[in-house]
Amino acid sequence: MEGSKALARGEFDHQVALTGTDELAELGRVFNDTAKRLQDLYATQQQSEDRLRLVIDTIPAHVWSARADGSVDFVNRRWLETTGLTMEHALGWDWAFVVHPDDLARYVDKWRSALAAGQPTEIEVRLRRPDGNYSWWLTRSVPLRDDAGNIVKWYGTAIDIEERKRAEEALREAQSNLARVSRVTTMGELTASLAHEVKQPIAAASTNASTCLRWLAGDTPNIEEARAAATRIIKDGQRAAEIISRVRLLFQNITPQQELIDVNEIIREIIVLLRSEATRHNISVRAELAAGLPQVMGDRVQLQQVLMNLMINGIEAMKDVDGARELLIASQPAENLAVAVSVTDSGVGLPPHCAEQIFNAFFSTKPYGTGMGLRISRSIIESHGGRLWAADHLPHGASFSFTLPHQSPRHTVPGNLA
């Protein structure tokens, strides 16, 4: 009886006193042998648990577990060291205090979605260090199910991706600088055309100014005609200022600015900039723009650059061809509220079997081409969540198309965690 109570208490070193050789003594020996085996088994299990805990606490990653409702019930020592929290403050939902405020709503929403769907999830998030600074971590979590398929536990890890994020930022900066160089190079090539484009409203303003003076110089000044001429001067000046403003934007080295954009408006702006270049080569520019398109979230200058690259390529493809020369820019709605844009020419067409290769860096069919325009254009479109591709336009010419997804401004999600 005493031995049974000792085993129930986990006192595996308890031994029954043995006297005699009867059945009770034999039972005592069996009991002592069983207790010794249980003690050895428990010691082995404890050693395994200690080794497992040592591994979990030592590996260079966060390890944690949560209940089926998502509340955390365990974090390893590495998690505590890199966040500065105590175990008491790391459990439940208190861990949310170390998540960057800008990431909290997104992180919690995605975690709750994973709980509701019962599916593994992966999230990038910034966590606060003991010094108050934040670093990027990639968290992954998977559910553990019982035989009936019910989730009984969640297990997760997080690895430090701060260096990777810095490398990505450096790469984005390098790509941005390269894109700016490409814009500057292209605009340099179009200097004569742009000068002509700006000269037109200036010349019109000068003509209207002379007309205004004539209406005022007569014996009976015609005030209404003079006022109309002055109004035209103002409009001509505004048109010249708008052209110069657009050119300056393309030259500036500024951080990409995300804003809601009317794609048709950007198309019209680039058509104005390239109109003289097209006219110089006897190329007609036609726009078929669908009305009522949804706005897209993006960087205006970058999207202008894409359109400018595609339109210039189309113009250059038609410089030396016979017959009609037309550049068609079209916009239309696509699936899931996306916007589709195409630039189609009647030029020499794509190089044979090179519909994808033309987007590779340094691949160019032009004698003095850099081979970066299309590569940069695709990179810009993909960074906006879209896709850019090329196809032959039969019977002659090529068509470049891209899509841009509809993106609403991000709203703040309430951070009620419990």
C-alpha positions in Angstrom: 0.0 0.0 0.0 2.8 2.4 0.9 4.7 1.5 -2.3 1.6 2.2 -4.5 1.1 5.6 -2.9 4.8 6.4 -3.4 4.6 5.5 -7.1 1.5 7.7 -7.4 3.5 10.6 -6.0 6.3 9.9 -8.6 8.7 8.6 -5.9 10.2 5.9 -8.0 13.2 5.4 -5.6 10.8 4.0 -3.0 11.7 0.3 -2.1 9.6 -2.3 -0.3 11.3 -4.0 2.6 11.7 -7.7 1.7 11.4 -10.5 4.4 10.9 -14.2 3.9 10.3 -16.2 0.8 6.5 -16.3 0.6 4.3 -14.9 -2.2 4.1 -11.5 -0.5 7.9 -11.3 -0.6 8.0 -12.3 -4.2 5.4 -9.6 -5.0 7.6 -7.1 -3.1 10.6 -8.0 -5.3 8.5 -7.5 -8.4 7.3 -4.2 -7.1 10.9 -3.0 -6.4 12.1 -4.2 -9.8 9.2 -2.3 -11.5 9.9 0.8 -9.5 13.5 0.7 -10.5 12.6 0.3 -14.2 10.1 3.2 -13.9 12.9 5.3 -12.2 15.3 4.5 -15.1 12.6 5.3 -17.7 11.7 8.5 -16.0 15.3 9.5 -15.8 15.8 8.8 -19.5 12.6 10.7 -20.4 13.8 13.6 -18.2 17.1 13.6 -20.0 15.4 13.6 -23.4 13.1 16.5 -22.3 16.1 18.4 -21.0 18.0 17.9 -24.3 14.9 18.9 -26.3 14.5 22.0 -24.2 18.2 22.8 -24.6 17.9 22.5 -28.4 14.7 24.6 -28.5 16.3 27.3 -26.4 19.6 27.3 -28.3 18.6 27.2 -31.9 18.9 30.6 -33.6 15.2 31.1 -34.1 12.0 31.8 -32.2 10.0 28.7 -31.3 6.5 28.9 -29.8 3.3 27.0 -29.4 -0.3 28.2 -29.0 -3.6 26.7 -27.9 -6.4 26.0 -30.5 -7.8 29.5 -29.9 -4.5 31.1 -30.8 -3.4 32.2 -27.3 0.3 31.5 -26.8 1.2 29.0 -24.1 5.0 28.6 -24.7 7.9 30.6 -26.1 11.6 29.6 -26.1 14.4 31.4 -24.4 15.6 32.9 -27.7 12.2 34.6 -28.1 12.5 36.1 -24.6 16.0 37.3 -25.2 15.4 39.1 -28.5 12.2 40.8 -27.3 13.1 41.5 -23.7 9.8 40.2 -22.3 9.4 37.8 -19.4 7.6 34.5 -19.9 4.7 35.9 -17.9 4.2 38.8 -20.4 4.9 36.6 -23.5 2.0 34.3 -23.0 -1.7 34.6 -24.0 -2.0 37.7 -26.3 0.5 39.9 -24.5 3.2 39.2 -27.1 1.4 41.8 -29.3 3.1 44.6 -27.4 6.4 43.9 -29.2 4.9 43.9 -32.7 5.5 47.1 -34.7 2.4 49.3 -34.6 2.3 49.5 -38.4 2.3 45.7 -38.6 0.1 44.8 -35.7 -3.3 44.9 -37.4 -2.1 43.1 -40.5 -0.3 40.4 -38.4 -3.3 39.8 -36.1 -5.7 39.7 -39.0 -3.6 37.1 -40.8 -3.1 35.0 -37.7 -6.9 35.0 -37.0 -7.6 34.1 -40.6 -5.2 31.1 -40.2 -7.0 30.1 -37.0 -10.4 30.3 -38.7 -9.2 28.3 -41.8 -7.0 25.9 -39.9 -4.3 26.3 -42.5 -0.5 27.0 -42.1 0.5 30.6 -42.4 3.5 32.7 -43.1 3.9 36.3 -42.1 6.7 38.9 -42.2 6.6 41.2 -39.2 8.8 43.6 -37.2 9.4 42.9 -33.6 10.8 45.2 -31.0 14.2 44.4 -29.5 15.2 45.2 -25.9 16.9 48.4 -27.1 13.6 49.7 -28.5 14.6 49.2 -32.2 12.7 46.8 -34.5 13.9 44.0 -36.7 12.2 41.9 -39.4 11.2 38.3 -38.7 9.6 35.7 -40.8 7.1 33.7 -38.8 5.6 30.3 -39.8 2.9 28.3 -38.0 1.3 24.9 -38.5 -1.7 23.2 -36.7 -1.5 19.9 -34.9 -4.7 17.8 -35.2 -6.0 14.9 -33.3 -7.3 11.7 -34.8 -10.7 13.3 -35.4 -9.1 16.2 -37.3 -9.6 18.8 -34.6 -6.9 21.3 -34.0 -5.4 20.8 -30.5 -2.3 22.9 -30.8 -0.4 25.4 -33.0 3.4 25.3 -33.4 5.4 28.1 -34.9 8.9 29.4 -35.6 10.3 32.8 -36.6 13.7 33.5 -38.2 15.6 36.8 -38.4 15.3 38.3 -41.9 16.7 41.7 -41.1 19.7 41.3 -43.3 17.6 40.0 -46.1 15.3 43.0 -45.8 18.2 45.4 -45.9 19.6 43.6 -49.0 16.1 43.9 -50.7 16.0 47.6 -49.8 19.5 48.1 -51.3 18.4 46.2 -54.4 15.2 48.4 -54.8 17.3 51.5 -54.4 19.7 50.3 -57.1 16.8 49.5 -59.4 15.3 52.9 -58.7 18.6 54.6 -59.6 19.0 52.5 -62.8 15.4 53.3 -63.7 16.2 57.0 -63.3 19.3 56.7 -65.5 17.1 55.0 -68.1 14.6 57.9 -67.9 17.3 60.5 -68.2 18.9 58.7 -71.2 15.5 58.4 -73.0 14.6 62.1 -72.3 18.0 63.1 -73.6 17.3 61.3 -76.8 14.0 63.2 -77.1 15.4 66.6 -76.4 14.7 68.0 -79.9 11.2 66.6 -79.9 10.4 68.0 -76.4 11.8 71.3 -77.4 9.4 71.4 -80.3 6.6 70.3 -78.1 7.3 73.2 -75.6 7.8 75.6 -78.5 4.3 75.2 -79.8 2.4 76.7 -76.9 5.1 79.4 -76.5 4.7 80.3 -80.2 0.9 80.3 -79.9 1.1 82.6 -76.9 3.4 85.0 -78.8 0.9 85.0 -81.7 -2.1 85.6 -79.4 -0.2 88.4 -77.6 0.4 90.2 -81.0 -3.3 89.7 -81.8 -4.3 91.1 -78.5 -2.2 94.2 -79.1 -3.7 94.8 -82.5 -7.2 94.6 -81.1 -6.2 97.2 -78.5 -4.3 99.5 -80.8 -7.1 100.5 -83.1 -9.0 103.8 -82.9 -11.9 101.8 -81.3 -10.3 99.0 -79.2 -12.1 95.7 -79.4 -12.1 94.8 -75.7 -13.9 91.4 -76.2 -11.5 90.2 -78.9 -8.6 91.4 -76.8 -9.9 89.5 -73.7 -10.3 86.3 -75.8 -6.8 86.6 -77.1 -5.5 87.2 -73.5 -7.4 84.1 -72.4 -5.8 82.0 -75.1 -2.4 83.3 -73.9 -3.1 82.1 -70.4 -4.1 78.6 -71.7 -1.0 78.4 -73.9 1.2 79.3 -71.0 -0.5 76.7 -68.8 0.0 74.0 -71.5 3.7 74.9 -71.7 4.1 74.8 -67.9 2.4 71.4 -67.8 4.7 69.9 -70.4 7.8 71.2 -68.5 6.4 70.0 -65.2 6.0 66.4 -66.6 9.5 66.4 -68.0 10.9 67.6 -64.7 9.2 64.8 -62.8 10.7 62.2 -65.1 14.2 63.7 -64.4 13.8 63.9 -60.6 15.3 61.3 -58.3 12.6 61.0 -55.7 11.3 58.2 -53.5 8.4 56.4 -55.2 5.1 57.8 -54.1 2.0 55.6 -53.9 -1.2 57.3 -54.9 -4.5 56.6 -56.6 -4.0 57.0 -60.3 -6.2 57.4 -63.3 -4.5 55.3 -66.0 -6.2 57.1 -68.8 -4.8 60.4 -67.5 -1.3 59.1 -67.6 -1.7 57.8 -71.1 -2.9 61.2 -72.3 0.1 62.9 -70.6 2.6 60.7 -72.4 0.9 61.1 -75.7 1.3 64.9 -75.3 5.0 64.4 -74.6 5.7 62.1 -77.6 3.3 63.7 -80.1 6.0 65.7 -81.9 8.3 62.6 -82.0 5.6 60.6 -83.7 4.7 63.5 -86.1 8.4 63.8 -87.1 8.3 60.2 -88.4 4.8 60.5 -90.0 3.3 58.2 -87.3 -0.3 58.7 -86.2 -1.1 58.1 -82.6 -4.6 56.8 -81.7 -6.0 56.3 -78.2 -8.9 54.0 -77.4 -9.5 54.6 -73.7 -12.4 52.9 -71.9 -14.4 55.1 -69.7 -15.1 54.5 -66.1 -12.0 52.5 -65.3 -11.1 51.9 -61.6 -8.2 53.8 -60.2 -5.0 51.9 -59.4 -2.6 52.4 -56.5 0.9 53.2 -57.8 3.7 55.6 -58.5 2.8 58.1 -61.3 6.4 58.7 -62.5 7.2 55.0 -62.7 4.0 54.2 -64.7 4.7 57.2 -67.0 8.2 55.7 -67.6 6.7 52.3 -68.6 4.3 53.9 -71.1 7.0 56.2 -72.5 9.3 53.2 -73.0 6.7 51.2 -74.8 5.5 54.0 -77.0 9.1 55.0 -77.9 9.8 51.4 -78.8 6.7 51.4 -81.0 7.7 54.6 -82.7 11.2 53.4 -83.4 9.8 50.1 -84.8 7.9 52.0 -87.5 10.6 54.6 -88.5 11.7 52.7 -91.6 8.6 50.7 -92.6 6.5 51.4 -95.7 2.7 51.9 -95.6 0.6 53.1 -92.8 2.2 53.9 -89.5 0.0 53.9 -86.5 0.6 53.6 -82.8 -2.5 52.5 -80.9 -2.8 52.9 -77.1 -5.8 51.2 -75.6 -7.1 50.8 -72.1 -9.9 48.5 -70.9 -11.2 46.7 -67.8 -9.8 43.3 -66.9 -10.7 40.6 -64.3 -11.0 41.5 -60.6 -11.3 45.2 -61.3 -7.9 45.3 -62.9 -7.0 47.7 -65.7 -5.4 46.4 -68.9 -3.3 48.7 -71.2 -1.8 47.8 -74.6 0.5 49.6 -76.9 0.3 48.3 -80.5 2.4 49.3 -83.5 2.5 48.5 -87.2 6.3 48.1 -87.3 8.8 45.3 -87.9 7.4 43.0 -85.2 9.1 41.0 -82.6 12.4 39.1 -83.2 11.6 35.5 -84.0 11.0 33.4 -80.9 12.0 36.2 -78.6 8.7 37.3 -77.0 10.2 36.6 -73.6 13.9 37.1 -74.3 13.3 40.8 -75.1 12.6 41.4 -71.4 16.0 40.1 -70.3 18.6 42.7 -69.2 21.0 43.9 -71.9 19.0 42.2 -74.7 18.4 44.8 -77.5 17.5 44.8 -81.2 18.6 48.4 -81.5 22.1 49.2 -82.7 22.7 51.6 -79.8 20.1 50.2 -77.3 21.0 49.5 -73.7 18.7 46.5 -73.4 17.3 47.8 -70.1 14.1 49.6 -71.0 11.9 46.6 -71.2 13.6 44.9 -68.2 12.9 48.0 -66.1 9.4 48.3 -67.4 8.5 44.8 -66.4 10.2 45.2 -63.0 8.0 48.3 -62.4 4.8 46.6 -63.5 5.5 43.5 -61.3 6.3 45.7 -58.3 2.8 47.1 -58.8 1.3 43.6 -58.7 0.7 43.5 -62.4 2.1 41.6 -65.5 3.8 42.8 -68.7 4.1 40.7 -71.8 4.6 41.0 -75.6 3.0 39.4 -78.6 3.1 39.7 -82.4 0.4 41.8 -84.0 -0.5 40.2 -87.3 -0.2 40.9 -90.1 2.7 43.1 -89.0 3.8 44.9 -85.9 4.0 44.1 -82.2 1.7 44.6 -79.2 2.9 45.2 -75.6 0.3 44.7 -72.9 0.3 45.1 -69.1 -2.3 44.8 -66.3 -2.5 46.8 -63.1 -4.6 45.5 -60.2 -7.2 47.7 -58.5 -5.9 48.5 -55.0 -7.9 50.5 -52.5 -6.0 52.6 -49.9 -5.1 50.5 -46.9 -7.4 51.0 -43.9 -6.4 50.7 -40.3 -7.8 47.6 -38.7 -8.8 47.8 -35.0 -6.3 46.1 -32.8 -8.7 44.4 -30.3 -6.7 41.2 -29.7 -8.6 39.4 -27.0 
